[in-house]
Amino acid sequence: MAVKRKSGRPVKVPGEKETKEKILDAAIDLFAARGYDHVTIRDIAAAVGIKESSIYKHYSGKEEILGKIFEYVLLRWDQSKVGRWSDSDEAEAQIVSMGLDGFMAMAIGVSGSWLEDPRMEKIMRIAFIELYHNDQVKNFMLTFFGAGPEFFEASFAILMKHRLIKPADPKVLTDEYMSFYMMALVDHFLLRYGSSSKSFVEEYGARIEEHNEFFKNAIRP
């Protein structure tokens, strides 16, 4: 908790989050628990322990807060190896140097580290429950879930070009590979959300490994 100077203004404790970050965290918690439409600015302010008017010093309203939540997801994606490779001329050389086993291990590592983020668990829940009636969420999901398949389709084409996997349609391979993840995400974040204390990675980690091994053996030349 921040202490106060003699002037009455708070002194930030090292490691303590700024108010803007606290607002974002509180909104993520509340949106995931209640749904976007059932949370007010007053609710968010109360969760942070500030006045309602103080929210507007940082955000114009709920819609901007929701937009910043999804900006955070896209930033995490851009910071990942997969995100950086999307616009890299060196992607082909790096993928080839890793080979099939290295590439698939990297793919698991990226998805695992991404979903181990406590914020991301809650944000995925928000995205799934709001998808069908919130255009802002729908547009985000279309953008985000389009980036992954594009990367894997291009990567499988590179692996195929260098005869590191069997000849096949890269799009079909991508659909087959990612269908498991889509099933797992729906199961964890929609069908059984809240029924387990385990995170997505804890619950699906072993099954993801099994899926990866099965898929590699199926496409290995």
N, C-alpha and C positions, 0 to 999 in steps of 0.2 A: 504494500500500500504506500502511496506517495505521502511524504511528510511535508510540512509547510515551513516556508521561510518566515522570518520575522515580519516580512511584508504581507504575509497571508497567502502568498502564491505557492502552489505546490512545488516541491522539489522532486524530480523524477528519480525513482530508485533504479539502479542499474538492472537491466533485464526486464523491467516492467514495461508492459505494452502501452503504446500511446492510446489516447481515448478513441481515435478513429479505428484502430485495430480492435479495441474492445467492443465497439459498436458492431463491427463486422462479425466478430465471433458470436456475440449475443444474437444477432440476426440469423446467423447460420443455425444456431441451436434452436431458436424458436421456429423458424421456417420449417426445419426438418421435423420438429415435434408436432406442430399444429397445422402446417400448411401456410403458404404465403398470404392468402386472403384472410386468414383468421388471426393475423398478427398486426398490431398497430404500432405506430411510432412510439406511442406511450408505453407499450409493452417492452419495446426494445430499450427505451430510456430507463425503465424501472429495473430491467435485468442488468444494465451497466451501472446503475446507481447515480444517474445524472438527471437533470431536468429535461423534459421533452424538448424545450426550445434549444437545448445544447446540441441535439442531434443535427439541427439545421446549420450549425457552424461547420459541419463536416460533410453532410450529404443533403441534397435537395429534397429527398424523400425516400420512400420504400423502393420505388422503381430504380433509383440510382444505386441503392444498396444492393439490390438483386443483380444489377449489371456488374457491380464491382466484384461480387461473389464469383460470377462466371468469368470475369477477367482474370481472376486469380487462377482458375482452372487452366485457362489458355496459356497463362504465363508459366505455370508448372510444366505444361506440355512443351512449350518452346525451350524451356531450360533442360529438358530431358535429351538424351542422346538421339532418340528417334525424332524429336521435334527439330533439333539442330541439323540433322541429316536431310530433312525434307528439302532444304534449299542449298545443300552442299554439293559442289561438283566432285568432291572426293568420296561421295557415298559409295559409288560402285567399287572403288579400290578397297575401301574399308570393309565392305560386306564380303568381297571375295577373299580378303586376307583372313577373315574370321572363319570362313567356311560355314557349312550348314549348322554344325554343332555350336560354334561360337555365336552365330547370328541368333539362333533360337534361344540360347542361354541369355543373350543380351535382351531379347524381347521379354522374357520372363522377368528379368531384373528390373526393367523399366516399369512394367505394369505393377510389379510388386511394390517397388519404392513409391510409386505414385499413389497407390491405394492404401499404403501404410500411413499416409498423412491423415491424422484424425479429422481435419477439416473436410478432406475429400470424401470420407465415408458419409458425412452428413450432407454434403453438397450433392452427391449422387442420389441420395434419398429425395432431396428437394426436386432435383431434375425429373425423376421418375413420377413423383406424385403431381407435379405441376404441368407436365408435358402436354396434356390434352386440353387444357383450358387457358394456358398462358402463352401468348405468341412470343414473348421475349425468351422464355425457356425453350420453346419449340425451335426457334431460330438458332439458339445456342447448341442444342442437341444435334441439329442438322449439320452445323459447322464442325462440331467436335467429333461426332461419330463418322464424319466424312474424312477426317484427316488420317485416322488410323488405317482404314482400308486402302486409301491411296498409297500410303507408305508401304504396306505389306505387299500390295499388288506389284508395285515397282520393284521391291526387293526380291520377290519370288521370280520376277522376270530376269533380274540380274543373275540370280543363282542358277536359273535355267540356262541362260546364255552361256555361262561358264561350265555347264554340265555338272553342276554340283547337286542338282536335284533332277528327278525324272521330268521328261517333257509333259506339259499339261497347260491348261488355260490358267494364267496367273489369277484371274478374277475368281475362278472356281476354287482354287486353292485358298485364296483369301477368305472367301465365304465359308469354306469348310473349317478353316483354322479359327476364325472369329466367332463362329456360331456357338461354340462352347462357352466363350466369354459372355456372349449376350444372354444365354440361358442362365449362367451363373449370376449375372448382375440382376436379372429380373427376379430370380429366386431369392437372392439375398436382400435386395432393396425394395421389393414389392410384395412377393408372396409370403415371405416369412420375416419381414423386417420387425425387429424388436423382440423376436422369440428366442434369440440367442445372444449371449453376452460376448460372443466371439466377433472379431473383426472379419471383414471379407477375406483378407489374406490368411488369417488363422483358420477360417472355415474351409477355404478352397485351395490353400497352398499345395497340399499333397495331390489333390485332384488335378491342379494345373500342371504339376510336374508330370503326372501320368499322361495327361493329354498331350503335353509337349513331346514326350518320348514316343507315344503312339504315332503322332503326326510325322515326326522326323523319320521314323522307320518306314512309314507309308510312302514318303516322297524321296527317300534316299535312292540314288541310282544303283 
